[in-house]
Amino acid sequence: MKKDFFNNNDNLSAVQAQYEAQKIAFAPIIFQVARTMRDLGILEILSKNKNGLSYDELVQMTNLTEYGIQVLCETALSSNIISYKNEKVYLTKIGFFINSDEMTNTNMNYNHHVNYQGLFYLEESIKNSKAEGLKVFGEWKTIYPALSTLPEKTKKSWFEFDHLYSDSGFTKAIEILKKQNPKSILDIGGNTGKFALQFAKENPKVNITIMDLSQQIKLAIQNIYEKNITNISTYEGNVLLKETKIPKGFDIIWMSQFLDCFKNEQIISILEKIRNTMDDNAQVCIMEPFWDRQNNETAAYCVINTSPYFTAMANGYSKMFKYTDFEKLITKSGFKVVELIDNIGLCQTIIRCKKNK
């Protein structure tokens, strides 16, 4: 299902290309105007007044100044968020999605609360292979130990973004794992336990163990306790540390949006460590959003543009993968792909792997 996205992207006249370049140059301003109009309720008001509103009417309905309304609306007009006809403002289809679409809103909140300030340091992050932008929130090497202590809006936006793209695939992923008839599953990088909780509730005879950093395990334990689930256990450990042991005896080792948090050599090291501890009949199941296996260019665009977050905010060295690149890492780690399943949720692919004996 590999697709060639973003082809023929240089078939523009010089004038068209210059205009597109200006859109990029002013993109931070457009973004903040769109977000501000959404958060101030202007887009919502326009969505309910399909016959259009004058500036004066918008002033009265928002309690904002005419100056503020005009500044926002003129930039929104230039970026096709609104249209302006006969002295009235109308919401466009683009404006509708900015106001009402769950994916658009989740992406916007994530980029505003998590990434916006830190991306100022993207250049330094590229040069230093370090998440230099993370310092806007505190002094950590990576974002993962900091997740539970980030500012509330930042934490909320991070988890909503993460869960939107991963949770949408959980139901189908559970069906796929269940068909393998496992008695036990190790969920490495299980985070706060959302996948494990859903799987355990639907499959009470299967034991599932969450393995993650101590901060995430604490949150997972709390969630397990609140849901009163008895077939989930936890295992605290950092898979990158040499002294960390991978628990043995599991039928499936499951990793959902986990390996994209590491650089290539770390991924190989993690997979080799798993291979050396797993039974010969066990399998590794990996769920990741590969940008070259998406259904459409919109999905590919969203996936591929998550990579700068990893560079500036998460760790400085990981990214979203092309499947063709990721498959090479699987092979180098001593595994073979036995099945590749696309169209999992919004954007996921599941890879089933076994030892390459």
C-alpha positions, 0 to 999 in steps of 0.5 A: 500500500506504499504511496508516493505523496507530495509528488509534482509539487513544483508545477507552479509559476514563479508568481504562484511559488512566491505566493506560497512562499509568503504563506510559509513566511507568515504561517506563525501569524496565520496560525495564531490569528486562527487559534485566537478567532476560535478561542474567542468564539468568533468562528463559532458565532459566524458558524451560527450566522450563515447569512453573514455578520457586519463588523459592528454586529461582531463587535456587539456579539463578542464584546471586542473592539472594532479594531480587534475584530478588523485585524483578525478578520482581515488576516482570516480573509487573506488565509481563506478562513472567512469570506467578506462580501457586501460588508459582511463576514462569512465562515468558509469551509476552512473556517468550519474545520478550524472551528469544529473538526476534532482532528484540526482542533487537537492538532492546533491545541497540541501545536499551540500549548506543546510546540509553539514556544519550543520550536523557536529553538528548532535550529539549535535542536537540529545542530545539537541533536538535543531537545533545546525547546523543552527548556521553555517548560523546565530542565529535562533531557527528554519530555517523557519524564516531564509529562506528569508535571507539565503545565496543565494545558500543555499536558492536556493537549499532549495527551489528547494529541497522543490519544487521538491518533493512537486510541482510534486504532485500539479497537481494531488492534485488539481484534488483531491481537486477540486472533493470535490467541495470546495468554499473556502480553507485554505492553512496552511503553504502555504509558498511562495504560489506556490500551492495556485497560481496554484490552484487559476489560475485553479479554479478562482471561489474558494477562497484560503487563505494562512496562514503562518509566516510573512516572508513567507507571504511577499514572497507570497504577492509579488508572488500573486501581480506579477501573478495578481491573485485575488482569493487568500488572506493571513493570517499571524500567527504562529499556535503554539502560543496559541493566534493564531486563525485559520480562520473559514468557510473553506470547506477544510483545506489543509496542504502540507508538513507542519505537518512534521515540528513539533514534535508529540505533536505539530501536535496533538495540531495543528490538535485539534486547526483546529478541534475546529474551522472547520465546521462539514462538512469541511474536512482536507486534508494532503499531506505528503511523508510517507516513508513506502508508497513509490513505491520503495526503492529509494524513501523510501531512499530519504524520510527517509534520509531527517529526519536528516536535520530536526534534525540538521538544521530545528528545532531539533525535527521533522522528516519524518513519517511512515504512521502507526505512523502518523495515530495515531496522526490523531486519537488522534486529534479527526479525522478519515481518510476517504480516503488515496491516494498514488502515488501523484507526486514523493512521496506524499500521500494525507489523507482526514480527517473528524471530528470523531463525 
